[in-house]
Amino acid sequence: MPGDNKALGPIFLIFGKFNIYHVAGYDILYKDHLPVHAGQGFAFSGVVLHHYLLQDYVFIFSSHGRKYTTETRNGYFYGRMSKILLSLTTCLCLLQAVPCCSQNGYDIRLTLKPYKNSKIYLGYYYGKIKAVADSVTLDENSTGHFTGKEKLTGGVYFIVSPSKTILFELLIDSQQHFSLAADTLHLPASVTFTGSPDNTVFQEYTLFTNNRGSEIVASQKELTASHDKKDSLRLREKIRKLNEEIQQYRQQLIKRYPQSLLTMLFHTMKEPVVPPAPKVGGKVDSLFPYHYFKAHYWDSISFTDDRLTRTPVFEPRLDKYYKDLVSPQADSIEREADMMLLQARVNKTMFQYLLVYFVQKYVNPEYMGQDAVFVHLFEKYINTGQAEFFTEKYRQYLNNRAYSLMANLIGQPAANLEMVDTSGKARPLYGVQAPFTVICFWDATCGHCKEVVPRLDSIYQAKWKQQGVKLYGVMVDGGQEAWLQFIKDHNLKDWIHVYETKAHQDSTEAAGQAGYRQLYDVYQTPILYLLDKDKRIIAKKLSYQQLDEVLNLKLQHEKSH
């Protein structure tokens, strides 16, 4: 986003990007179980997934003057989000306040010039989501206060303007009775806190890093424009020293406040430093760096500290761990997820956060075969009563997804398909004898099918047929007349063209049995499956090109053995 460099200054160069993406939403958590607090007129109804089940208002804001709009679609509200770069302070969290057990709830008094008779919001982070915790209308003197009977969950919060833009961030932990003042025309330098040592130190750190960051940006610009070797060396050394000063400042804070949340967040943001690899049998162990990095990735990070859920740094760390350090095989992911959930079990908020994270990630996974992780989560946690925080609608959705996926996991036998061909003759799937069978669920009236099916036929005629592959084409929708006409017009010969009769469909439903749509998770077209000679599922929901690659690998493997 080149246009953002000037506005963001040094921030993104020091801490890197935190991207927020569009999230279509639905309410998955009961409000009674949410670690959130309803504000005046607003409520955050849950982690947002799909718009058709969203029940309440969800407000999501951007930083640095960019506003997310709240729109209406089909009677429901959802926030439209685009990528943004978060501010430097997004990467920070709370200093541990002096305990104040006699104080109940929260009371945050604020003076925010030049706003008068305007509504101001108190927001917070929940993973990648930004949501509203409270709101207040400022008086003629630009003053007001956020107050509530129950304490807020510790985390990184922010003040939002009447125009729905984030003005600055603040830290909330055990000390929740304090005041702040700011002139929004002179941010962040004008922000001051009274009664909150956490935020005072936080503000000092913010100003220090912004100052050094500005120098780094200026030096990097000079370095880019420099063509003199000596001058370039000087600028690189300057940048190194400035970064070193920031690290030293952090270390000083860690030493002064070893038990603080700010220190914990510094540890969370810090990646393990891998020592030199040892030699095994006179040779350097090439796998040592990976094993060491993975083994120490979660050092000093506690899965029982629910304050992590209110920061923007925990979820990206989870993302990196499961993307780069955990084997993509389902059983490896399951072991890692189970271990984290076991550690988090003593903290209800963290357990809920992690289970929601894993469910969202694997209910519709990025990679083939990882839907088995969701089925595992469903059987071990959701179906055993350990996820009562999900709404009834979302639990029903998860139930339907789980039972659809259970029948078509990679490596499992495919369900039989009792179909008839174009002449009305029974052609069940298990009656097909072939080393490999490709199933294509398609609709002659589907625009995408009209493009893909002829191309699928081309690769079948040119290659797969000679390899002994059988192509089992299942009409899903569109009507028999359109189906037969498409087959004729495109000369789709040598396929086993089949469809389900109305009588078979009715008898299946009457018997309470799952239909092929559920058994094969057919909710869009076209969908391709690759089966082996025993009708076990090798691959599913891939493009025909990807299916061809899998088939090539299987054939090569058979030849080599």
N, C-alpha and C positions, 0 to 999 in steps of 0.2 A: 504494500500500500504506500507507494512513494509519496503521495500527498500528505501523509500523516507525520512524516519525519520532523517537520518543523514544530508541529503542535506537541508531539510527544517528547521532543528533546532527547536526552540521553537514555531515557528509561529502557527502551526496548533493546538497547545495545548492552546494557548491564545484565539484565535478567532474562532476556529473550521474550518470545511471544507466548501469550496464553490466548488461544483462539476460542471464541464462542460461536457456535454454529446454530443455524435454525433448528429448533426443536418443535415438531408438531406434537400436540399434547393430549394426554388424558390423565385424569385424576386416578392415581393408583393407591393412594394412602388415605386412610381415615384421618380426619382432622384431629380426632381425639388422641391419635398416636403420633401426630407430627411434632417434631421439635421446633415448632414455629409459634408465633404469637400474632393473632389477628390485630390489625391496626384499625384506626377509625375509618370505617367504610371499605377497607380492603382486607382480603384474606388470601393467603397463599394456600391453595388447595392441595398441593402435592407435587411430587416430581412429575414433570409433564412429558407425555409420550404421544398420544394420539388425540386429535381434536374432537372426535365424536363422543368422547366420554368426559370431557372437561366440565366440571360442575360449577366452578366459581371463577372470580376474576384472578388473573395472573398478570402481574406487571413485571416486565423485564426491562432493565435500563442499560444504556451504554455509558461509556466513559468519555470524557473530553468533548462534551457538547453534542455527541451523536445520540439521537433518540430512537428508541424502539417504539413503534406504534402498536396500539392494541386494537385489533380488528374483530369484526363479527363474521362468522361463517357458520351457516346452518344452525344459528341460535347459540353458538358457543363462542367463547373468547379464547384467543391464543395470541402469544407474543411472536411477532415476526422478528427474527434475529439475523444479522449478517455478521461476518467475521469482524472482530475488533481487536485492537491491541490494548491490553489492560495496563493500568498505570503501575509505576514502581511499587507503590504501597500495596497493590494487590498481592505482591509476593511476600508480604510480611504478615505477622500475626501478633498475638497479644503478649505483653509483658504481664507477669503474674502480679496482681495487685495485692496489697496488704489485706488479709482477710477481715471482713467486717460482718461477723455473723449476726449482729443485731439488726442489720438492715434487711428488709424484705423487699422483693420485687425490684423494679428499676425505676429511676427518676433521673432523667438526663435533661438538664436545663440548657437552653441554647439562645444565643443572640446572633442573628444572621442578617447582617446588613447587605444590601439596602432593602430586602424584602419586607413588606408590610401587608397585613391582612391576606397573606398568601399561605397556601398549604405546602408544608415541607414533609418529606418522607424519610423514615429510617429504614434502610435496606440492609440485606445481608447476602452472603454467598452460601450456596448449598451445592457443592461440586461445581458444575458448569452453569448452574442456574443462579440468577440474581432475583431476589424476591423482596417483598415489603414486609417489615415487621411491625411498623407503627407509622402514624402520621399525626401532624399537629398543624393548626392554623396559627401563624404568628400574629401578634397584636400590632398596635400602632408603633410600638417601640422596637419592633423586629424581634420580640422575644416570645418564647413558648417553651413547653417541655414535654418530652415523651415520658409516659409513666404507665406502669402496669403492676398488677399484684404478684405476678409470677416472674421470677428472674429469667432473663434471656439466656439462651445457650451461648457460651463463650465463643468468640470468633471475630472475624473481620467484618465490620459493618461499614455503612457509608451513608452520607447525607445526600438526599436527592432534591433537586430544585423543583419549583412548580412546573417547569417545562419538561420534567422527567429526565434530567441529565444528572449524572453523578458529579457532585461538587468536590468532595474530599472524603477520605476514609478515616475511621476511628477504631479503637480497640475496645472490646467489651469482654470482661472476664468476671472475676468474683466481685470487684468493686464496680457497682452499677448505679451509684449515686454521685454524680459529678456535674459540672457545667462546662460549656464550651462557648467560645465567641469567635466570629470570623467576619471579615469583610470580603464578600465574594468577588470584589473587583481586584483583590490582591491575594490570590491563592497561589501556593499554599502557605506563604510566609505569614499571613495574618491570623492563622488559626492558633488559638491558645486554649489551654485546658486548666481548670481549677478543680482540685480534689481528685485528680486521676494521674498519679505518677506514671502509670503505664503509658498513657497517651502523651505525656510530656516527653518521655524518652523516645517514644515512637516518632513524635514530631521532630525532635532534634536529629534523629537518624535520617528521616526523610529529607530534611533540609541539607544535611551533610552530603548524602548520596546524590541529591539533585545538583548540588554545587560541583562535586567531582564529576558527575556524569556530563554536565555541560562542557567541562573542560575536555573530557574524553571525546565528545562529539566534535568539538572544534578541532582537536588534534587529528582526529581521523579524517576530517575534511581536508586539512592541510596535507596529510599523508597521501591522500588520493590524488591531490593536485601536484604533489612534489615530484620532481624529476631528478633531484640531487640526492645521491646515495648517502652522503654525510647527513644531510638534513632529514632524510627518511629514517636513518638510524636514531637520530636524536628524538624524533617524534614517536617512534616505536618504544623507546626507553621511557619517554614521558607517559605514554599510555599505560605501560606496564606498572610504573610507580603509582599512578593514580588508581589503578585497579587494586594494587597492593594496599594502598591506604584504606580503601573501602573494606578489604578483607580484614585488615588490622582493626578497624573500627568495629567490625562484627565480633571479632575475637574478644575485644575489650568488653563488649556487651555480654557475650557469653560468659566471660569470667565474672562479671559483676552480678549477673542475674542467671545463675546456672539452672534454676528450676523454672524459669519463666517460659511462657508460651513462645515468646520471640526466639529464645534460644532453641526451643523444640522445633520451631519452623526453620531456623537456620540449619539444624541437623537434617530436617526433612528435605530441604532443598539441596543439601550437599551430597554428592555422589561419592562412593567409595574410591579411594586412591589405591590402585593395584600395585603391590610391591613387585620387584623383579621375580620372574618365574624361576623356580628351582629346577635343577637338572635331575632327570631320572634316567639312570643307565648311561650317563654321559651326555644325554640330549636334553635340551630345554623342553619342558612340558608345555606344549602349545595350547592346551586347554586350561591351563592354570588361570590366566586372566579372566576367562568367562566364569569359571567355578568360583573364584575368589569374589569377583564383582557381585555375582548373584547371591552368594552366601552372606555378604555384608550389606546388601542393598537396603535392608530394613533395620540396620543397626540404629539404636537410639530412637526408634519410632514405635510408639505403643498403639496397638490396635484396641486398647481399652479407653483411649482418650477421645471422647466424642467432640472435642473442640476442633479436631482435624476436619470434621464434616462441614464446618462453617468457614473453611478457607478454600481458596482456589488452587492450592498447591498439592493437595493430597490426591485428587482424582487424576491429574496428569501423571503423577508418579505411579499410580496403579496402572494407568494406560501403558506406560513405558515398560513396566515389569511384565505385563502379559503379552505385550507385542514383541519385545526384544529378548526377554530372558527365559520365558516359559515355553517349552515345546508346544507347538500348535496342536498336538494330538490331544483329543478330548480327555483321555484318562490322566494325562499330565496336568491339564488345567483343573480337572476335578480335584486332584490331590491338593493343589495349591489353594484353591478356593475353600476347600474343607478346612484346611489348616488355619487360614485367616478367620473364617467364621467361628472356629473353635476358640481361638484366642479372643475374639470379640464378644463371645457369648455373655460374658459378665457385664457388658455394657449394652443395654437395650438399643440405644440410639445408634451406636457404631454397628451393631449386628444388623439392624434394619438398613442402615446406609449401604453396607457391603452387600447384603442379599439383594437389595434393589439394583445395585450396580451390576452384579453378576447376571441377574435376570434380564435386565435391559440389554446387556452386552451379548448374551447368547440365545435369547429367545428368537432372534432373527440374526444369526451370526454373519460375520464378514466372510468366513471361510467354510467351505463344504465340510461337513462332518462334525462341526463344533456345536450343532444343535443338540448333540448327545449330552453336552454339558448342561444345557437347560433342562433336559429330561431328568438328569441326575439331581439337579437342584429341586425340581418339582417333586420327585419321589422322596427325597431325603428331608426337605425342609417345608415346602409349601403344602404337600399332601399329608403331612404329619402334624399340622396345626401350629407350626412355628412361624407363620407369616400372617397372623391375624390382622396386621396393620394394613394389608391390602384391602381395597374396597371389594364389595361383593361382585361388582361388574368386572373388575380387573381379575379377580380370582377365577371368574367364569371364563374370561378370555384366556388366562393361563391354562386352565383345565382343558379347554378346546385345543389350544396349541400343543399341549403335552401329549394328549391322546392322538392327535394327528401325527406328531413326530415319532412317537413310540413305534409306529408300524413301519417306518421307512428310514431307520437309522442305517448308516453305512455299515456294511458287513452282515446285516440281518437279511433273512429271506424276504423277498418281496411278497406282498399279498397277492393271491390269485385274482385274476380279472375274468369274470364270467361274462364274456362278450359274444356278439354274433357279427359275422362279416357282412359285406354288401349284399349277399344273396340270402341272408338270414340263417346261415349255417353257424353252429356253435364253434367258436374259436377261442377257447380259454387260453390264458397266458401260459399256464403250465403244460399246455399241449404243444407249445413251440419248442422244437429241438434245434439248438444251435449253441456253439461255443460262447457266443455273446448275443444278447438281445437288447436293442435300443427301443425304449417305449417313448412315444411322442404323444403327449396330450395336446390336442390342438382344436381350433375352432375356425371353420372356413370363412367366417365373417369378421374375424379378428384381424385388424390391420397389421399387427406385428407378425402374426402367423402367415399372412399372405406374403410377407417378405422372407421369413425364415424357412418355411416348409419347402419351397422350391429349391432353396440352397441346400437344405438337408438332403433332399432327394438327389441332388447333384453329387454330393460327396458319397452318398450311399451307392449310387450307380457306378461311380468312377472308382471307388476304392473298397468300401465296407463289404459290399456284396461278395467280392472276390475273397474276402477274408472270412467268409462264413457268417457274417453278422446278419441277423434277422431284424427287420424294422416293423414294430408293432404300433400302428397308428390308431389312437383312440379319439373318436369324435367326442368332444366335451359339450359344445353348444353350437348354435347356428342353424340347426335343423338339418334333416337328412337330405333334403333336396339340394341345398347349397353345398353340402358336404360332397355329395356324389358329383355335382357339376364341377366343383374345384378339382376333384380327383381326375375327372375326364379332361378338363381344360389343360391341366398341367402334366398329364400323362404319368401319374404317380403309380407306375406299375411295379410289381414284385413286392409291394408292401403287404402286410397283413392288416387291412383296413377293418376296424371293428367299432361297434358302439354298444351301449347298454340299452336293452329294451325297456319300455315302460313297465312291463309286467315284472321284470327282474328287479327294477328299482323299487317298485311298490312292495314286493315281497320282502326285500331287504329291510325297508323301513318298518314294515309290519312286524318283522322279527326282532326289531331293535338292534340290528347290526349296523356296523359302520359301512358307509358307501365308499366307493373308490376315491371320491374327492377327499374324504378325511384320511383314508388309508395312504394316499399318495400326496397329501397336502396340496391338492390342486385347487388353487384359488386365483390363478391367473394362467394365461396361455401365451406362447407354448411352454411346456415343461418337458424336459428330457431326463430319462433315467437310463443308466447302463447296468445290465445284469450279466452275471457269469452263467456258465452252463447249468448250474444248480439253482439259478434264479436268485442268487444273493446280490444285494445292491453293491455295486462297485463305485458308482458315482451318480450324482443327481443334481438337478437344477443348474447345470452348466450350459454354456453355449455349445453349438455343434462343433465349433473349432476346438474348444477345451475338451469336449468329449473325445474328439479324434486324438488329441494328445494323450489322454488317459488310455485309450485303446491301444495306441502305439506302444506305450510303456508296458502294458499288460502282455502284448504279443512278443515284445523283445524279451521280457522276463521269462515267458514260456519257452522261447527258443533257447535261452541260455541255460535252462534247466531241463 
